């Protein structure tokens, strides 16, 4: 079982009582309290790789959710995966696999035990629905290395069906009784303290500050993103593959666009390895995209030859299975784990050149402008290209690079960068669909040949191929409008 945990922890200093929780927006009444005695054993690697990454893996007894809990960072809050207790007391293989991107096969063992006396108050709306739960915890945490236990009191507000702004209102309400959000939002960090290695320091990008700050932030964000998506893939979430590939593209784009800031002798080989990873993940994603596209096209047809759907289903089921094996092999390979180690080193100790110390305003806009010129050349080359599909695809890749470069600059250039991102995204989305038709047409040609060899009716495949050709032509016609929008000089004034 998986659910998204969105919560806020607070640190009452003494014996304060909870404020009047009905003052929170939408809360009509507070339900009866429920008291539970909880005991959780946290497991981690010897160097606390999980704690450092914001990941928790624990065995909990007591309360209504006894079992193994894995909590991993998510877009908002954390994803919590809950499995039953194991007879032998070891973490379930499924959860051990889900954290391999962080542990890199290092053995797991107990690092702390946390005992909590929890009093939970449900916050109910007028219809009796639960908006959130407030927990008043009295906690004792004991490190596994024999250090003295740590004791504290904590309040938690966790959303159930309430909106995120309820947490903002909770901050204000807690402040009325002199209670602030906890500086540590995870209990395990209170227990382990300085034992947890600090994450690499990523300084805030600002105008007038070194250009390297902007690039460092981008690299750190995308390496963390790749590891989050690694866990999603291992947990069977299809979208994780797509998001991991996007993180790969963004990393490669940053290393390419901002190459003068980094030692290329070290980063160029890393770009090649990131490209390898993206390629290994690509088969699974491409098979999913084309299957969904063809299934949708077939659904629009009034008359479909008898074996068409069966052949599509069987073909892409096999491809997905084959691609899944490639992904599984890749994510457990020594080469992949070495890539993750190299990415960790990149974030911990970027190989800066002297250019990275220059003012961001003097260095970075011209790098993005260079990507813009690169895109313009590739768009101009489409009209005279011998192979239009290849040329358009190259223009699409250049547009993605420009989009990702502009994304990187948003922390400093704000709305200017955002407007360029938005305009470029329209180009990449449109050309992305065109590339989907290229893949689907190639597959349809293959499906037609296979159907002919089997003596099946190929009429529907021919119809689908013609429709995809027409859609590609339509996109070529639509492109002039989105390109004109992206080409507006005012979008690039800030790049001078």
VEXKETI-427332 format. One record per residue (C-alpha): x, y, z. Coordinates in nm, 3 decimals. Layout:
<atoms>
<atom px="X" py="Y" pz="Z"/>
...
</atoms>
This chain:
<atoms>
<atom px="0.000" py="0.000" pz="0.000"/>
<atom px="0.129" py="0.346" pz="-0.095"/>
<atom px="0.007" py="0.691" pz="-0.003"/>
<atom px="0.137" py="1.046" pz="-0.024"/>
<atom px="0.230" py="1.184" pz="0.317"/>
<atom px="0.209" py="1.563" pz="0.350"/>
<atom px="0.271" py="1.680" pz="0.703"/>
<atom px="0.430" py="1.943" pz="0.923"/>
<atom px="0.611" py="1.882" pz="1.253"/>
<atom px="0.622" py="2.132" pz="1.539"/>
<atom px="0.843" py="2.161" pz="1.845"/>
<atom px="0.655" py="2.261" pz="2.162"/>
<atom px="0.916" py="2.377" pz="2.411"/>
<atom px="0.745" py="2.277" pz="2.734"/>
<atom px="0.414" py="2.136" pz="2.843"/>
<atom px="0.194" py="2.352" pz="2.618"/>
<atom px="-0.146" py="2.219" pz="2.532"/>
<atom px="-0.265" py="2.210" pz="2.174"/>
<atom px="-0.442" py="2.528" pz="2.059"/>
<atom px="-0.809" py="2.530" pz="1.961"/>
<atom px="-0.787" py="2.323" pz="1.641"/>
<atom px="-1.140" py="2.423" pz="1.531"/>
<atom px="-0.991" py="2.761" pz="1.440"/>
<atom px="-0.829" py="2.596" pz="1.137"/>
<atom px="-1.021" py="2.659" pz="0.812"/>
<atom px="-1.286" py="2.398" pz="0.739"/>
<atom px="-1.251" py="2.220" pz="1.075"/>
<atom px="-1.596" py="2.186" pz="1.231"/>
<atom px="-1.492" py="1.970" pz="1.525"/>
<atom px="-1.210" py="1.760" pz="1.667"/>
<atom px="-1.279" py="1.388" pz="1.694"/>
<atom px="-1.211" py="1.171" pz="1.995"/>
<atom px="-0.841" py="1.117" pz="2.067"/>
<atom px="-0.678" py="0.779" pz="2.005"/>
<atom px="-0.375" py="0.679" pz="2.212"/>
<atom px="-0.116" py="0.430" pz="2.081"/>
<atom px="0.222" py="0.302" pz="2.193"/>
<atom px="0.454" py="0.277" pz="1.891"/>
<atom px="0.798" py="0.124" pz="1.857"/>
<atom px="0.996" py="0.168" pz="1.536"/>
<atom px="1.334" py="0.022" pz="1.446"/>
<atom px="1.506" py="0.217" pz="1.168"/>
<atom px="1.747" py="0.040" pz="0.933"/>
<atom px="2.010" py="0.203" pz="0.716"/>
<atom px="2.357" py="0.151" pz="0.573"/>
<atom px="2.664" py="0.195" pz="0.791"/>
<atom px="2.723" py="0.541" pz="0.642"/>
<atom px="2.352" py="0.635" pz="0.681"/>
<atom px="2.293" py="0.678" pz="0.308"/>
<atom px="1.914" py="0.667" pz="0.351"/>
<atom px="1.898" py="0.924" pz="0.628"/>
<atom px="2.122" py="1.155" pz="0.427"/>
<atom px="1.891" py="1.128" pz="0.125"/>
<atom px="1.576" py="1.197" pz="0.326"/>
<atom px="1.464" py="0.833" pz="0.308"/>
<atom px="1.334" py="0.631" pz="0.604"/>
<atom px="1.300" py="0.252" pz="0.628"/>
<atom px="1.157" py="0.124" pz="0.955"/>
<atom px="0.984" py="-0.168" pz="1.123"/>
<atom px="0.699" py="-0.042" pz="1.339"/>
<atom px="0.489" py="-0.226" pz="1.596"/>
<atom px="0.186" py="-0.086" pz="1.773"/>
<atom px="-0.091" py="0.133" pz="1.639"/>
<atom px="-0.316" py="0.076" pz="1.340"/>
<atom px="-0.038" py="0.066" pz="1.080"/>
<atom px="0.199" py="-0.199" pz="1.213"/>
<atom px="0.444" py="-0.319" pz="0.952"/>
<atom px="0.739" py="-0.209" pz="0.743"/>
<atom px="0.729" py="0.153" pz="0.629"/>
<atom px="0.941" py="0.307" pz="0.354"/>
<atom px="0.922" py="0.683" pz="0.314"/>
<atom px="1.086" py="0.845" pz="0.011"/>
<atom px="1.093" py="1.210" pz="-0.101"/>
<atom px="0.818" py="1.299" pz="-0.347"/>
<atom px="0.710" py="1.608" pz="-0.540"/>
<atom px="0.521" py="1.730" pz="-0.235"/>
<atom px="0.579" py="1.556" pz="0.093"/>
<atom px="0.686" py="1.193" pz="0.088"/>
<atom px="0.552" py="0.869" pz="-0.055"/>
<atom px="0.497" py="0.608" pz="0.214"/>
<atom px="0.497" py="0.240" pz="0.120"/>
<atom px="0.353" py="0.004" pz="0.381"/>
<atom px="0.408" py="-0.373" pz="0.387"/>
<atom px="0.320" py="-0.630" pz="0.655"/>
<atom px="0.567" py="-0.734" pz="0.923"/>
<atom px="0.804" py="-1.011" pz="0.817"/>
<atom px="0.840" py="-1.321" pz="1.039"/>
<atom px="1.220" py="-1.309" pz="1.030"/>
<atom px="1.231" py="-0.937" pz="1.114"/>
<atom px="1.432" py="-0.845" pz="0.804"/>
<atom px="1.316" py="-0.575" pz="0.559"/>
<atom px="1.102" py="-0.717" pz="0.276"/>
<atom px="1.298" py="-0.774" pz="-0.046"/>
<atom px="1.061" py="-0.536" pz="-0.225"/>
<atom px="1.161" py="-0.247" pz="0.001"/>
<atom px="1.531" py="-0.335" pz="-0.007"/>
<atom px="1.511" py="-0.322" pz="-0.388"/>
<atom px="1.326" py="0.011" pz="-0.378"/>
<atom px="1.620" py="0.184" pz="-0.206"/>
<atom px="1.905" py="0.033" pz="-0.411"/>
<atom px="1.969" py="0.363" pz="-0.587"/>
<atom px="2.069" py="0.511" pz="-0.252"/>
<atom px="2.226" py="0.208" pz="-0.082"/>
<atom px="2.417" py="0.075" pz="-0.387"/>
<atom px="2.391" py="-0.280" pz="-0.244"/>
<atom px="2.546" py="-0.185" pz="0.091"/>
<atom px="2.402" py="-0.403" pz="0.372"/>
<atom px="2.122" py="-0.267" pz="0.589"/>
<atom px="2.113" py="-0.289" pz="0.966"/>
<atom px="1.942" py="-0.126" pz="1.267"/>
<atom px="2.062" py="0.229" pz="1.340"/>
<atom px="1.806" py="0.349" pz="1.594"/>
<atom px="1.491" py="0.262" pz="1.785"/>
<atom px="1.220" py="0.521" pz="1.841"/>
<atom px="0.942" py="0.470" pz="2.095"/>
<atom px="0.646" py="0.704" pz="2.079"/>
<atom px="0.339" py="0.755" pz="2.293"/>
<atom px="0.105" py="0.910" pz="2.038"/>
<atom px="-0.227" py="1.081" pz="2.095"/>
<atom px="-0.404" py="1.142" pz="1.764"/>
<atom px="-0.686" py="1.391" pz="1.710"/>
<atom px="-0.884" py="1.374" pz="1.381"/>
<atom px="-0.987" py="1.712" pz="1.239"/>
<atom px="-1.336" py="1.675" pz="1.092"/>
<atom px="-1.535" py="1.889" pz="0.851"/>
<atom px="-1.909" py="1.953" pz="0.872"/>
<atom px="-1.984" py="1.628" pz="0.689"/>
<atom px="-1.769" py="1.424" pz="0.923"/>
<atom px="-1.487" py="1.378" pz="0.675"/>
<atom px="-1.129" py="1.383" pz="0.802"/>
<atom px="-0.931" py="1.683" pz="0.679"/>
<atom px="-0.617" py="1.605" pz="0.877"/>
<atom px="-0.485" py="1.432" pz="1.184"/>
<atom px="-0.294" py="1.602" pz="1.463"/>
<atom px="-0.057" py="1.384" pz="1.663"/>
<atom px="0.080" py="1.482" pz="2.004"/>
<atom px="0.393" py="1.264" pz="2.037"/>
<atom px="0.615" py="1.201" pz="2.337"/>
<atom px="0.924" py="1.041" pz="2.192"/>
<atom px="1.228" py="0.848" pz="2.313"/>
<atom px="1.493" py="0.773" pz="2.053"/>
<atom px="1.788" py="0.543" pz="2.114"/>
<atom px="2.081" py="0.515" pz="1.871"/>
<atom px="2.194" py="0.161" pz="1.796"/>
<atom px="2.556" py="0.249" pz="1.874"/>
<atom px="2.488" py="0.266" pz="2.248"/>
<atom px="2.473" py="0.643" pz="2.280"/>
<atom px="2.231" py="0.785" pz="2.542"/>
<atom px="1.865" py="0.812" pz="2.444"/>
<atom px="1.712" py="1.139" pz="2.328"/>
<atom px="1.370" py="1.253" pz="2.451"/>
<atom px="1.143" py="1.522" pz="2.314"/>
<atom px="0.782" py="1.618" pz="2.247"/>
<atom px="0.650" py="1.681" pz="1.898"/>
<atom px="0.327" py="1.779" pz="1.731"/>
<atom px="0.249" py="1.666" pz="1.376"/>
<atom px="-0.026" py="1.782" pz="1.144"/>
<atom px="-0.075" py="1.537" pz="0.855"/>
<atom px="-0.319" py="1.602" pz="0.572"/>
<atom px="-0.580" py="1.337" pz="0.497"/>
<atom px="-0.840" py="1.493" pz="0.267"/>
<atom px="-0.761" py="1.856" pz="0.343"/>
<atom px="-0.595" py="2.106" pz="0.110"/>
<atom px="-0.227" py="2.203" pz="0.149"/>
<atom px="-0.318" py="2.553" pz="0.268"/>
<atom px="-0.440" py="2.389" pz="0.588"/>
<atom px="-0.074" py="2.343" pz="0.682"/>
<atom px="-0.005" py="2.712" pz="0.629"/>
<atom px="-0.298" py="2.791" pz="0.857"/>
<atom px="-0.160" py="2.544" pz="1.112"/>
<atom px="0.171" py="2.734" pz="1.115"/>
<atom px="-0.014" py="3.053" pz="1.204"/>
<atom px="-0.229" py="2.882" pz="1.467"/>
<atom px="0.068" py="2.716" pz="1.636"/>
<atom px="0.247" py="3.051" pz="1.645"/>
<atom px="-0.035" py="3.191" pz="1.862"/>
<atom px="0.078" py="2.958" pz="2.142"/>
<atom px="0.447" py="3.021" pz="2.077"/>
<atom px="0.518" py="2.699" pz="1.887"/>
<atom px="0.719" py="2.702" pz="1.564"/>
<atom px="0.771" py="2.439" pz="1.293"/>
<atom px="1.044" py="2.198" pz="1.396"/>
<atom px="1.384" py="2.263" pz="1.244"/>
<atom px="1.406" py="1.884" pz="1.197"/>
<atom px="1.105" py="1.735" pz="1.020"/>
<atom px="1.205" py="1.368" pz="1.063"/>
<atom px="1.234" py="1.196" pz="1.398"/>
<atom px="1.531" py="0.984" pz="1.295"/>
<atom px="1.742" py="1.298" pz="1.247"/>
<atom px="1.671" py="1.404" pz="1.606"/>
<atom px="1.810" py="1.072" pz="1.722"/>
<atom px="2.112" py="1.038" pz="1.493"/>
<atom px="2.206" py="1.406" pz="1.491"/>
<atom px="2.557" py="1.473" pz="1.366"/>
<atom px="2.607" py="1.109" pz="1.274"/>
<atom px="2.419" py="1.177" pz="0.950"/>
<atom px="2.663" py="1.311" pz="0.690"/>
<atom px="2.556" py="1.654" pz="0.568"/>
<atom px="2.437" py="1.693" pz="0.213"/>
<atom px="2.666" py="1.893" pz="-0.018"/>
<atom px="2.619" py="2.263" pz="0.038"/>
<atom px="2.430" py="2.423" pz="-0.250"/>
<atom px="2.447" py="2.800" pz="-0.220"/>
<atom px="2.153" py="3.017" pz="-0.324"/>
<atom px="2.192" py="3.162" pz="-0.676"/>
<atom px="2.166" py="3.541" pz="-0.683"/>
<atom px="2.238" py="3.822" pz="-0.929"/>
<atom px="2.597" py="3.932" pz="-0.893"/>
<atom px="2.705" py="3.602" pz="-0.737"/>
<atom px="2.923" py="3.339" pz="-0.907"/>
<atom px="2.774" py="3.166" pz="-1.210"/>
<atom px="2.868" py="2.829" pz="-1.063"/>
<atom px="2.595" py="2.865" pz="-0.802"/>
<atom px="2.322" py="2.848" pz="-1.066"/>
<atom px="2.472" py="2.543" pz="-1.234"/>
<atom px="2.545" py="2.368" pz="-0.905"/>
<atom px="2.185" py="2.404" pz="-0.795"/>
<atom px="2.064" py="2.259" pz="-1.125"/>
<atom px="2.299" py="1.960" pz="-1.104"/>
<atom px="2.210" py="1.887" pz="-0.742"/>
<atom px="1.836" py="1.904" pz="-0.813"/>
<atom px="1.854" py="1.671" pz="-1.111"/>
<atom px="2.077" py="1.411" pz="-0.944"/>
<atom px="1.831" py="1.399" pz="-0.653"/>
<atom px="1.546" py="1.377" pz="-0.904"/>
<atom px="1.708" py="1.084" pz="-1.084"/>
<atom px="1.741" py="0.892" pz="-0.758"/>
<atom px="1.377" py="0.956" pz="-0.666"/>
<atom px="1.269" py="0.828" pz="-1.005"/>
<atom px="1.502" py="0.529" pz="-0.972"/>
<atom px="1.300" py="0.426" pz="-0.668"/>
<atom px="0.971" py="0.474" pz="-0.856"/>
<atom px="1.092" py="0.245" pz="-1.135"/>
<atom px="1.195" py="-0.022" pz="-0.887"/>
<atom px="0.850" py="0.006" pz="-0.726"/>
<atom px="0.681" py="-0.060" pz="-1.061"/>
<atom px="0.563" py="0.293" pz="-1.140"/>
<atom px="0.569" py="0.332" pz="-1.518"/>
<atom px="0.592" py="0.711" pz="-1.509"/>
<atom px="0.919" py="0.679" pz="-1.319"/>
<atom px="1.095" py="0.574" pz="-1.640"/>
<atom px="0.982" py="0.884" pz="-1.825"/>
<atom px="1.080" py="1.112" pz="-1.538"/>
<atom px="1.419" py="0.946" pz="-1.501"/>
<atom px="1.486" py="1.002" pz="-1.872"/>
<atom px="1.390" py="1.368" pz="-1.834"/>
<atom px="1.635" py="1.401" pz="-1.544"/>
<atom px="1.903" py="1.246" pz="-1.766"/>
<atom px="1.829" py="1.496" pz="-2.041"/>
<atom px="1.840" py="1.788" pz="-1.802"/>
<atom px="2.172" py="1.675" pz="-1.659"/>
<atom px="2.326" py="1.629" pz="-2.003"/>
<atom px="2.187" py="1.964" pz="-2.113"/>
<atom px="2.338" py="2.142" pz="-1.812"/>
<atom px="2.678" py="1.983" pz="-1.872"/>
<atom px="2.662" py="2.080" pz="-2.240"/>
<atom px="2.522" py="2.433" pz="-2.216"/>
<atom px="2.743" py="2.536" pz="-1.926"/>
<atom px="3.052" py="2.339" pz="-2.028"/>
<atom px="3.295" py="2.637" pz="-1.994"/>
<atom px="3.225" py="2.639" pz="-1.620"/>
<atom px="3.335" py="2.277" pz="-1.571"/>
<atom px="3.640" py="2.066" pz="-1.648"/>
<atom px="3.535" py="1.886" pz="-1.966"/>
<atom px="3.793" py="1.614" pz="-1.920"/>
<atom px="3.578" py="1.499" pz="-1.630"/>
<atom px="3.228" py="1.597" pz="-1.743"/>
<atom px="3.230" py="1.487" pz="-2.108"/>
<atom px="3.274" py="1.117" pz="-2.018"/>
<atom px="2.998" py="1.163" pz="-1.761"/>
<atom px="2.766" py="1.302" pz="-2.029"/>
<atom px="2.831" py="0.988" pz="-2.233"/>
<atom px="2.738" py="0.767" pz="-1.939"/>
<atom px="2.418" py="0.964" pz="-1.874"/>
<atom px="2.330" py="0.923" pz="-2.241"/>
<atom px="2.386" py="0.547" pz="-2.208"/>
<atom px="2.142" py="0.536" pz="-1.916"/>
<atom px="1.878" py="0.732" pz="-2.106"/>
<atom px="1.910" py="0.494" pz="-2.400"/>
<atom px="1.873" py="0.190" pz="-2.176"/>
<atom px="1.552" py="0.332" pz="-2.032"/>
<atom px="1.422" py="0.446" pz="-2.370"/>
<atom px="1.290" py="0.115" pz="-2.502"/>
<atom px="1.036" py="0.076" pz="-2.223"/>
<atom px="0.910" py="0.432" pz="-2.259"/>
<atom px="0.893" py="0.425" pz="-2.640"/>
<atom px="0.699" py="0.098" pz="-2.640"/>
<atom px="0.444" py="0.245" pz="-2.399"/>
<atom px="0.404" py="0.567" pz="-2.596"/>
<atom px="0.358" py="0.400" pz="-2.936"/>
<atom px="0.122" py="0.135" pz="-2.803"/>
<atom px="-0.102" py="0.399" pz="-2.644"/>
<atom px="-0.092" py="0.602" pz="-2.965"/>
<atom px="-0.186" py="0.311" pz="-3.190"/>
<atom px="-0.455" py="0.190" pz="-2.951"/>
<atom px="-0.608" py="0.536" pz="-2.956"/>
<atom px="-0.598" py="0.549" pz="-3.336"/>
<atom px="-0.763" py="0.207" pz="-3.365"/>
<atom px="-1.033" py="0.321" pz="-3.125"/>
<atom px="-1.122" py="0.603" pz="-3.365"/>
<atom px="-1.166" py="0.368" pz="-3.662"/>
<atom px="-1.520" py="0.266" pz="-3.755"/>
<atom px="-1.409" py="-0.061" pz="-3.914"/>
<atom px="-1.111" py="-0.256" pz="-3.784"/>
<atom px="-0.970" py="-0.570" pz="-3.941"/>
<atom px="-1.015" py="-0.868" pz="-3.714"/>
<atom px="-0.656" py="-0.936" pz="-3.607"/>
<atom px="-0.540" py="-0.574" pz="-3.580"/>
<atom px="-0.597" py="-0.523" pz="-3.209"/>
<atom px="-0.462" py="-0.865" pz="-3.122"/>
<atom px="-0.141" py="-0.807" pz="-3.316"/>
<atom px="-0.088" py="-0.465" pz="-3.159"/>
<atom px="-0.151" py="-0.599" pz="-2.809"/>
<atom px="0.076" py="-0.900" pz="-2.851"/>
<atom px="0.356" py="-0.704" pz="-3.019"/>
<atom px="0.377" py="-0.435" pz="-2.755"/>
<atom px="0.329" py="-0.677" pz="-2.466"/>
<atom px="0.643" py="-0.857" pz="-2.587"/>
<atom px="0.832" py="-0.532" pz="-2.639"/>
<atom px="0.737" py="-0.408" pz="-2.296"/>
<atom px="0.851" py="-0.733" pz="-2.139"/>
<atom px="1.182" py="-0.723" pz="-2.326"/>
<atom px="1.236" py="-0.357" pz="-2.242"/>
<atom px="1.151" py="-0.425" pz="-1.878"/>
<atom px="1.429" py="-0.682" pz="-1.862"/>
<atom px="1.673" py="-0.428" pz="-2.006"/>
<atom px="1.571" py="-0.172" pz="-1.743"/>
<atom px="1.599" py="-0.424" pz="-1.459"/>
<atom px="1.943" py="-0.537" pz="-1.577"/>
<atom px="2.060" py="-0.178" pz="-1.617"/>
<atom px="1.950" py="-0.064" pz="-1.272"/>
<atom px="2.135" py="-0.349" pz="-1.102"/>
<atom px="2.452" py="-0.321" pz="-1.310"/>
<atom px="2.793" py="-0.218" pz="-1.182"/>
<atom px="2.810" py="0.040" pz="-1.460"/>
<atom px="2.494" py="0.208" pz="-1.335"/>
<atom px="2.605" py="0.219" pz="-0.972"/>
<atom px="2.939" py="0.364" pz="-1.083"/>
<atom px="2.747" py="0.633" pz="-1.271"/>
<atom px="2.552" py="0.719" pz="-0.955"/>
<atom px="2.877" py="0.742" pz="-0.760"/>
<atom px="3.018" py="0.975" pz="-1.027"/>
<atom px="2.708" py="1.193" pz="-1.008"/>
<atom px="2.740" py="1.211" pz="-0.630"/>
<atom px="3.099" py="1.330" pz="-0.672"/>
<atom px="2.989" py="1.583" pz="-0.932"/>
<atom px="2.750" py="1.743" pz="-0.683"/>
<atom px="2.983" py="1.711" pz="-0.383"/>
<atom px="3.289" py="1.854" pz="-0.558"/>
<atom px="3.206" py="2.010" pz="-0.896"/>
<atom px="3.519" py="2.040" pz="-1.114"/>
<atom px="3.484" py="2.416" pz="-1.161"/>
<atom px="3.691" py="2.624" pz="-1.396"/>
<atom px="3.773" py="2.990" pz="-1.336"/>
<atom px="3.466" py="3.088" pz="-1.539"/>
<atom px="3.240" py="2.950" pz="-1.265"/>
<atom px="3.359" py="3.226" pz="-1.031"/>
<atom px="3.254" py="3.505" pz="-1.268"/>
<atom px="2.933" py="3.702" pz="-1.225"/>
<atom px="2.633" py="3.493" pz="-1.331"/>
<atom px="2.497" py="3.790" pz="-1.528"/>
<atom px="2.812" py="3.806" pz="-1.739"/>
<atom px="2.836" py="3.434" pz="-1.813"/>
<atom px="2.506" py="3.248" pz="-1.818"/>
<atom px="2.276" py="3.448" pz="-2.050"/>
<atom px="2.526" py="3.422" pz="-2.333"/>
<atom px="2.536" py="3.044" pz="-2.287"/>
<atom px="2.158" py="3.028" pz="-2.328"/>
<atom px="2.176" py="3.262" pz="-2.625"/>
<atom px="2.421" py="3.021" pz="-2.784"/>
<atom px="2.163" py="2.744" pz="-2.745"/>
<atom px="1.904" py="2.970" pz="-2.909"/>
<atom px="2.129" py="3.022" pz="-3.212"/>
<atom px="2.189" py="2.649" pz="-3.229"/>
<atom px="1.814" py="2.587" pz="-3.241"/>
<atom px="1.763" py="2.854" pz="-3.509"/>
<atom px="2.024" py="2.691" pz="-3.732"/>
<atom px="1.862" py="2.353" pz="-3.697"/>
<atom px="1.517" py="2.488" pz="-3.776"/>
<atom px="1.653" py="2.663" pz="-4.085"/>
<atom px="1.819" py="2.337" pz="-4.195"/>
<atom px="1.486" py="2.150" pz="-4.202"/>
<atom px="1.372" py="2.299" pz="-4.533"/>
<atom px="1.677" py="2.175" pz="-4.726"/>
<atom px="1.728" py="1.847" pz="-4.542"/>
<atom px="1.742" py="1.523" pz="-4.737"/>
<atom px="1.560" py="1.348" pz="-4.453"/>
<atom px="1.300" py="1.581" pz="-4.304"/>
<atom px="1.214" py="1.349" pz="-4.015"/>
<atom px="1.574" py="1.338" pz="-3.897"/>
<atom px="1.617" py="1.714" pz="-3.936"/>
<atom px="1.301" py="1.792" pz="-3.741"/>
<atom px="1.410" py="1.555" pz="-3.466"/>
<atom px="1.744" py="1.736" pz="-3.442"/>
<atom px="1.558" py="2.067" pz="-3.414"/>
<atom px="1.343" py="1.918" pz="-3.139"/>
<atom px="1.650" py="1.810" pz="-2.942"/>
<atom px="1.796" py="2.161" pz="-2.977"/>
<atom px="1.468" py="2.310" pz="-2.853"/>
<atom px="1.476" py="2.084" pz="-2.549"/>
<atom px="1.828" py="2.194" pz="-2.471"/>
<atom px="1.724" py="2.559" pz="-2.491"/>
<atom px="1.422" py="2.492" pz="-2.269"/>
<atom px="1.630" py="2.314" pz="-2.006"/>
<atom px="1.894" py="2.586" pz="-2.014"/>
<atom px="1.631" py="2.853" pz="-1.954"/>
<atom px="1.485" py="2.645" pz="-1.670"/>
<atom px="1.825" py="2.647" pz="-1.503"/>
<atom px="1.828" py="3.028" pz="-1.501"/>
<atom px="1.486" py="3.080" pz="-1.346"/>
<atom px="1.623" py="3.118" pz="-0.989"/>
<atom px="1.800" py="3.437" pz="-1.099"/>
<atom px="1.614" py="3.563" pz="-1.407"/>
<atom px="1.264" py="3.473" pz="-1.289"/>
<atom px="0.984" py="3.578" pz="-1.524"/>
<atom px="1.217" py="3.640" pz="-1.819"/>
<atom px="1.343" py="3.283" pz="-1.804"/>
<atom px="0.994" py="3.146" pz="-1.738"/>
<atom px="0.853" py="3.313" pz="-2.050"/>
<atom px="1.128" py="3.161" pz="-2.263"/>
<atom px="1.065" py="2.820" pz="-2.105"/>
<atom px="0.693" py="2.843" pz="-2.180"/>
<atom px="0.744" py="2.939" pz="-2.544"/>
<atom px="1.007" py="2.670" pz="-2.595"/>
<atom px="0.789" py="2.407" pz="-2.430"/>
<atom px="0.520" py="2.466" pz="-2.695"/>
<atom px="0.779" py="2.386" pz="-2.961"/>
<atom px="0.907" py="2.074" pz="-2.789"/>
<atom px="0.554" py="1.947" pz="-2.724"/>
<atom px="0.448" py="1.990" pz="-3.086"/>
<atom px="0.765" py="1.838" pz="-3.228"/>
<atom px="0.745" py="1.563" pz="-2.968"/>
<atom px="0.412" py="1.455" pz="-3.112"/>
<atom px="0.562" py="1.465" pz="-3.458"/>
<atom px="0.840" py="1.234" pz="-3.344"/>
<atom px="0.574" py="1.002" pz="-3.203"/>
<atom px="0.430" py="0.976" pz="-3.555"/>
<atom px="0.776" py="0.889" pz="-3.688"/>
<atom px="0.803" py="0.601" pz="-3.443"/>
<atom px="0.446" py="0.486" pz="-3.499"/>
<atom px="0.486" py="0.490" pz="-3.879"/>
<atom px="0.799" py="0.277" pz="-3.856"/>
<atom px="0.619" py="0.033" pz="-3.630"/>
<atom px="0.311" py="0.027" pz="-3.854"/>
<atom px="0.526" py="-0.064" pz="-4.152"/>
<atom px="0.670" py="-0.352" pz="-3.953"/>
<atom px="0.328" py="-0.462" pz="-3.828"/>
<atom px="0.194" py="-0.456" pz="-4.184"/>
<atom px="0.477" py="-0.678" pz="-4.306"/>
<atom px="0.423" py="-0.925" pz="-4.023"/>
<atom px="0.049" py="-0.932" pz="-4.086"/>
<atom px="0.102" py="-0.995" pz="-4.456"/>
<atom px="0.335" py="-1.285" pz="-4.381"/>
<atom px="0.067" py="-1.432" pz="-4.153"/>
<atom px="-0.204" py="-1.392" pz="-4.418"/>
<atom px="-0.394" py="-1.130" pz="-4.217"/>
<atom px="-0.591" py="-0.829" pz="-4.340"/>
<atom px="-0.358" py="-0.524" pz="-4.341"/>
<atom px="-0.617" py="-0.263" pz="-4.440"/>
<atom px="-0.638" py="-0.105" pz="-4.092"/>
<atom px="-0.263" py="-0.075" pz="-4.060"/>
<atom px="-0.255" py="0.109" pz="-4.391"/>
<atom px="-0.527" py="0.344" pz="-4.272"/>
<atom px="-0.339" py="0.418" pz="-3.951"/>
<atom px="-0.015" py="0.482" pz="-4.140"/>
<atom px="-0.190" py="0.730" pz="-4.368"/>
<atom px="-0.343" py="0.911" pz="-4.071"/>
<atom px="-0.004" py="0.940" pz="-3.902"/>
<atom px="0.150" py="1.077" pz="-4.222"/>
<atom px="-0.127" py="1.335" pz="-4.236"/>
<atom px="-0.077" py="1.428" pz="-3.872"/>
<atom px="0.296" py="1.484" pz="-3.936"/>
<atom px="0.207" py="1.711" pz="-4.229"/>
<atom px="-0.041" py="1.900" pz="-4.012"/>
<atom px="0.222" py="1.954" pz="-3.745"/>
<atom px="0.463" py="2.088" pz="-4.005"/>
<atom px="0.198" py="2.342" pz="-4.091"/>
<atom px="0.130" py="2.431" pz="-3.728"/>
<atom px="0.499" py="2.470" pz="-3.650"/>
<atom px="0.533" py="2.808" pz="-3.819"/>
<atom px="0.300" py="2.962" pz="-3.560"/>
<atom px="0.479" py="2.830" pz="-3.251"/>
<atom px="0.817" py="2.909" pz="-3.406"/>
<atom px="0.710" py="3.266" pz="-3.473"/>
<atom px="0.609" py="3.296" pz="-3.108"/>
<atom px="0.944" py="3.162" pz="-2.987"/>
<atom px="1.132" py="3.385" pz="-3.233"/>
<atom px="0.998" py="3.709" pz="-3.087"/>
<atom px="1.302" py="3.926" pz="-2.998"/>
<atom px="1.151" py="4.040" pz="-2.668"/>
<atom px="1.174" py="3.685" pz="-2.535"/>
<atom px="1.552" py="3.707" pz="-2.567"/>
<atom px="1.626" py="4.067" pz="-2.470"/>
<atom px="1.755" py="3.952" pz="-2.132"/>
<atom px="2.008" py="3.718" pz="-2.297"/>
<atom px="2.221" py="4.005" pz="-2.429"/>
</atoms>
